[in-house]
Amino acid sequence: MNHLTPNLSLTLLFLLGACSILLADDVKPGENLPIGPGPFKPTMDSLKQYQCPQWFRDAKFGIWAHWGPQAVPMEGDWYARKIYEQGSDDYNYHLAHYGHPSKFGYKDIIPLWKAEKWDPDRLMSLYKKAGAQYFVSMGSHHDNFFLWNSKLNRWNAVNMGPHRDVVGDWQKAAKKYGLYFGVSEHLGASFTWFQDSHGSDKTGPLAGVPYDGANPAFADLYHFPAKPGDTGWYSNDPRWQQQWFQEIRELVDNYHPDLLYSDGPVPFGNEVGLSMIAHLYNSSAAANGGVAQVVYNCKQPSGGRWVQDLERGVMNRIDRYPWQTDTSIGDWFYNRHWKFRPVNWTIHTLVDNVSKNGNLLLNVVLRPDGSLDPEVEQMLADLADWSATQGEAIYGTRPWLVYGEDTIKSKKSGSFSESDDHYTANDIRFTMKNGNLYAIAMGWPTDGKMTVRNLAASAGKIAEVALVGSAVSVKWEQTDSALVVTLPEQAVSKYTCALRITGADLKPAP
């Protein structure tokens, strides 16, 4: 199937859909939001009883496949929208390589996504070796294309493109290798995000010719037209809010993920979004003896009601509630113009997050065919080597009383606050586990000594110091100014140097 073009059956499908839209035009906000029975109600007060499950707090590191049809042109994120923005780089690329979006639009990109080299079993084995404890599959991006086997949306990966249940196949592989499994939904923003597809060029030979999104035969992909003023990240149209709830409930009920991620704050304000969260928690509680073992991520402070996610962001402090950074080694979708971040950046971001009670969810960028670039495979191999020797100081740990010692100026907290600052061995982070304190330097000290100012003599009496990942004994001295450890000549890792420290009631030195 090369293109999806209007025909009689598609027209009938649209007419049926149009009738349902017309009949539902008087839908009221929150009118039909059924949630499963259980202890959680769709209120902020009720969600206070949620406790982040231990598995997530112990896991620390997850890998994400932010992957779908938008990878096909290899031009990066938001391609499905930008081809309808006259004059944008993606519009110009699309015009030159595929044609005008009035004739060849995003609907015609979808069949080109074949995922012919995608081997989820092999990839999951690499992710497991690299230290990932959970894996997250894209469920649907803003392009309204579902990667799960949906009965509510014909635009899905079983019907089109790879003709595979991508979410289901990822889930099988994750469970085989003992990883917790999550799904990301970016669907909430799709309605307003895709409205440009209903427009047309403002200038040029095809000015005024409608793009393919204006064709009624494809309203189930590009959505029905938004009402005037409905331009926010989340639509205020209750018809779309209702549709979102039904479709994400289908995803939750059919796959029972361990984690659900929303790309934004709680969707559509309190009533609709909180109903989905309550349903997610109640479904998990019903399967786990009354205790929710599922995680909900969104980009809104949680007060402990869910796990706050910071897109490409950091914390500059220890947060009392578990949190997560989601970021990528490159662009979100494969982009031939971007260079991948080096592996030390990933490792140092993970160490920094863990010291502050956070996790790292890392997008490992897949090519359109489902394969990895050779340099990405090497990054995963380097991560595997590092986690094999240094993972003791990361997995299953909790923060200490202070997160660390810095040479870099304290960063601003929040989304889109990450940077390319280069840590050195003088930047140290702390974690705790099983009565041990870990001090992790962001590199191997070139002078052969690791100096930890927070563990000077006034911090309390240290009983033992050991080098994580090595059987070699180290010499150490606790002075009035610092703990000074003499290291072996052979580095355990060029990315970090971790010490396991035991002592009675250690507290940061003033």
N, C-alpha and C positions, 0 to 999 in steps of 0.2 A: 504494500500500500504506500504510494508515494505522497499523495495529498488527500486531505479530507475536503471534498467539495460538496456544495449543496446538491441534494437530490430529494426525491419524494419522501424517503423515510426520515431524512434529517429534518425536512420541513414539518412532517407530522410530529416528530419529537419536539421540535420547537413549539408548535401550536399547543401541544399538551402542556409543556412547561409554561408557556405564556398564560394559558388558562389558570394554572395553579398560582402564578404570580398575581394575576388579576383577582382571583378569589381570595388571595391572602393579603390584599392591599390594605386591609384594615387590621392587620396583626398588631397587637399591642405589645410593648416591651415586656419581656418576661412572661408572656402568656402561656407558653407551652414548653416548660423546661423540666421534664421529668428527671429526677435523680433517684438512684438506688437507695434502698433503706439502709440506715446505719446511724452512727453517732453524729455525723457531720451534717450541719444545715448550711444553706448558702448565705451565711452572715459572717461578718468579721469576728464577732464574738465567738461564734461556734468554732471557727477555724483556729482559734487560739489553743485549742486542745491538741492540735497536731504536734507531733514530735518527729523531727527529722530522723529517719531510720539509721541505725548504726552502720549498715552496709555502705551507705553513701559517705558517711563521715570517715569511714576507714578506706574507701576506694581511692580517693584523691585525684585519680587521673582517668579521664575518659577520652575516647576517640570518636569523632563525628564524621559522617559522610554527608556533607552538604553538596548533594549531587542530584542531577536530574536533567531534563531536556535542555535547560539553559546552558549546559556545558558544551553543547554541540558546536557553536561557532567559535569556541575557545576565546571569547572576548570578555569573560568575566561576569560579574554580578549584575542583576537587574536587566539583562538583555531583553527579556520579554516585554518590558515596559519601554525601554529607551528606543526601541526600533519605531515607536510611535511618537517620538519627540523629534520633529523635523529639525535637522541641523546638528543633532548630537552625533558623537563619534559612532555609536552603534547604529543609528539610522543610516549614516553614510556607508558604513560597512555592509549593512543589510542590503541597501540599494545596489551596491556594486556586486555583491556575491549571490544574492537570492532574488532581487527584484523589489518592486515597490510594495509596501505593506497593504495596499488596497487589493493586491492580487496574490501576493505570497506573504502571509503574516506568520504570527507565532504558531498558529494551528498547523502550519506546514513544516515548521521546525520539529515539532513533536515526533512525527514518524521517522525522522532522521536519527533519532536517539535509539540506537540498537543495543548498546551495552554488550557488544559481542565478545569482549574479552573479560567480562566481569566474572570473577571467581570468589564469591563471598567466603567460602571455606578457607582458601589460601590466604586471603587478606586478613581474616579474623585470626588465623594462626600467627601472622606477622604482628598484628596489633597486641595480641596476648603476650608474645615474647617481648614486645616493646614496653610492657608494663601497664597497659590499659587494663582497668578493672571493670569498666563499663563501656558500652558502645551505643551510639545514638545514630539512628537512620533518619534521613529526611523523610517526613510524611507527605507534606505538600508545601511548596514554596508559594510566594505571592502569585505565581502563574496559574493557580487553581488546577494544577495537574497533580493527581493523587498517585503516590507510589505504592498504595495498598489496593487490595482487591475490593473495590467499592461497588455496592449496589445502588448508591445514591448519585454517583457521578461517573458518566461513561468515559470521561477524560481521565483514564487511569492506566497504569503501566501493564496491567493484565490485558486490557483491550488494545493498547496501542504501544508503539515503540518497541521495547524489549519483549513484550508479551510475557512478563514474569511478575510475580508478586514480590516486588523488591523489598518491602518491609518484612514480609513473611520469610523470605530467604535470608535476609540479614539476621532476623531473629533466630532462625534455626542454627545458623553458624555461631552466633553469640552464645547461645545456650550450650552448644556442643563444647565450646572452649571455656565455659564457666564464667562468662562475662554477663553482668547485668545488662538489660536491654532497654533503651529508650527510643522515643520518637519525637521529632521536632515538628511543630505545626506553625506555619507562617501564614496560615489561611485567613486569619482574622482581618489582616490588612488588605487582602486581595481585592475586595470590592472597589475601594476608592483607588487603589494602586493601579488597577487595570483600566480605569475609565478613559485614559488617553487613546486607547485602542478604538474608541468610538468616534474619534475625531477625523481630521483630514489635514493635508498640507495647507498652509496659509498662503504660500507663494509657489511659483513654478508652474510647469505645464499641467500638473495634476492637482492644482489648487482646488479645494472643494470636493474632490472625489473621495468618498468615505473610505476609511481603512476597513479591513475585513472584520474588525470588532463591532462595526455597526450593522453587520449582516445578521438578521434575526436567526438565521440557521445556526449561529454559533454563540447565541446568548448564554448557553449553559457553560461555556468556557470563559467568555469575556464579561459576563454578567449583564443584567438589565441596566438601563441608564440610571445614574444617580440623580436624586432630586437636587435642585439648586441649593448650593451652600453645603452640601454633604461632601466635604473635602478633607476631613481629618484622617489620621492614621487608621483609626477605627470608625467605620460608618455608623451614623446614628439611625439608619433605616432598620426598623425591627424585622423586616422581612429577611434581610441578610443575616442579622443576628440569630434569628431562628434557624436559618439554613446552616450557619456555622455550628451551632450547638448540635444539631442532628448529625452533621457529618463528623465532627470530632468525637461525638459519643459513639458513632459507628466504629471509629478507629480504636477507642478505648475498650469498648465491649468485645471487639473481635480479636484484639491482640494482647490486651492486658499488660501493657508495658510497665516496666519498673520505674520509668521516668517519662514525663511529658513536659516538653518545652514549648512555651509560647513566645513568639518574636514580638515582644512589646510588653506593656504593663498588663494587668488583669484585663482580659478582653471586654470591651463594651461597658466599662464601669462595673459596678458591684453585682447587680442582679444576675446577668447572663453569665459573666465569667465566674463568679463565685458558685453558681449552680454547677458549672462544669468541674470546678475544683472539688466541691463536695461530693459529686458523683464519682470522681476519680478516687478520692480517699475512701468513700464507703465501699466501692467495689473491691479495693485492696483489703480493707478491713474484713469484709465478708470472707475473703479467701485466706486470711491470716489470723484467725482466732480473735477477731475484733480489733486488731491493731493494724493501722495503715502502714504498709511497708513500701509505699510508692513515694516518689519525689515529684513535685511540681516546680518547674523553673519558670519565672517570668521576670521582667525587668522593672520591678517595683519593690521598694523596701517591704520586708515581710513581717516584721515583728514576730518572726518564728512561724508564721502561718504557711509558708512555702519556702523555697530556697531562692533567694534573690540572685539573678544572673546579671553580670556586667559584660556587655559586648565589647570586646577589645579593650577591657578596662582592668583596673587594679584597685586594691585597697591600700591605704597608707597607715593602716592600724589593724589590730586584732579585732574582728567583729564578734560580738557575743553569739550571733547566729551563723550557722554554716552558710556559705555562699559559693558562687562559682563564677569563674571567667570563661566565656566562650570566645575563642579566637581562632585564627587560621595561620598556617604556614605560608599562605599566599592570599590571593583573592578568594572570595567565597566560592564562586564557580571557577572552573579552570580558565586561566587567562594566560595566553601565550606571551604576553608582554611583561608579566611580573616575575621577579626573582623570589625564590623561596627563602624563608628565614633560616638561619643556621641552627643546628641542633642545640648549641649552647644557649640560644635564646629561649627555646622551649624548656630546657632543663631549669634554667634560672627562673623563668616565670613560674614553673611548677613549685620549686622550692620556696619562692617568695610567697606564693598563695597559701601553701600548706602551713607556713609559719604564722599566717594570719587567719587561720580557720577556714580557708577556702580550698576549692577544687579547681582543676583545669580541664576544660573540655576543648579538645584541639581538633580542628578540621584538617584532616590529611587529604589534600586535594587529589581527587580522582580525575583522570582523563575521561573524555566522553565515552570511550569504549569500556571503561571500568578498570583500566590498568593504571599502574603508578609509573611515574617517571623514574629512571634509574637513580637519580640523586635523592628522590624521596624514599626509595627502598633502602638506600644507604643510611639516611637519617633514622629510619626505623631500626636498622641494625645497630647503629650507634646508641640509640635509646635502649635497646635490649641489653647491650653490654653495660651501660651505665646503671640501669635499674637492677641488674643482677648483683652488682657490688654495693650500690648505694641505697637500694630500696628500703633497707631496714630503717633508715632515718626518715622515711616518707610515709609508707603505707601503715595505716592503723595508728598513726600518731595524733597528738593533740597539741595545741599551742602551749608555750610556756608563758611566763608572766610578762615578758616583752618579746617582740617578734625577732629583734636582731640588732645588729650594728651596721651603720651605713657610712659609705663614703659619698654616695650619690644623694643629692638633695631630695628630701621627702617628696614623693609624687602626689599629685592630686588624685583623690578617690573618684571613682565613677566610671561609667561607660566611656569608651573612646579616649581613655587616658593613658593607654600603654605607650611605650616609647622604645627607641632603639638604644637606650643608655646601656653601656657595657659595664657590667659588674666586674669586680676584681676579687682576688682572694682576701682582700681586707673587708669585703662585705660579707657579713655572717648572719645566718638565720638559725633560730632555735625551734626544736620540736621536742615532744615528750612521749614516752611509751614505756609501760611496765616498770615504772620507777626510774627509768634512765632519762637523762637529758642529752639531747643531741645538739651539737654545734656544727653547722654546715657552712663552710667557706665556699664562695662562688668562684672557685678556681683552686689550683694547687699552688701554694705559696712558693714563689721563686727562690726565696732565701732559706727554704727548708724549715721554717718555723711558722706555726699558727698561733697567733696571739688573740686571746679573747678577753677583752676589757671587762665585760659584764661578769666574769668569773674570777675577779681579783679576790684576795684573801677575805675581804669583807663580805663576799657573797655566801660564805659558809665553807665548811671543810669538805674538800673533795677527797674521795677515797680511792678512785681508780679512773684512769683515762685509757681508752682503747681506740684504735683506728678502725673505723667501719670498713669492712671488705678486705681486711688484711689480718694475717696471723702474726705479723711482726709487732713486737712490743715497742712502745714509744716512751721516751723520756719526757717528763713534764715537771713543771715547777709552778706553784701558785704564789705569786708575789703580791705586793701591796697594790700593784697597778694592773695586773692581768694574769690569766693562765697562759703560760707559754709552753708549747708542745713542740719538741724536736721530731721532725718527720723523717722517714726513710728516704733515701735518694730516689728510689723507684716510685713514681706516682701511682696511686691506685686508680685515679681518674684525672684527666686533664680539665674536667668541667667542674668538679667539686672536691672538697676534702671534708669528710664527716668524722666527728669524734663522738664516741659513746662515753658519757661521763656519769659516774655514780657519786652520790654524796648525800648528806643528811640535810633536808630542808633548805636546799639552795635557793637563794633569792638574788636578783640582779644587784650587782655592786653599785653603790651610788656613783 
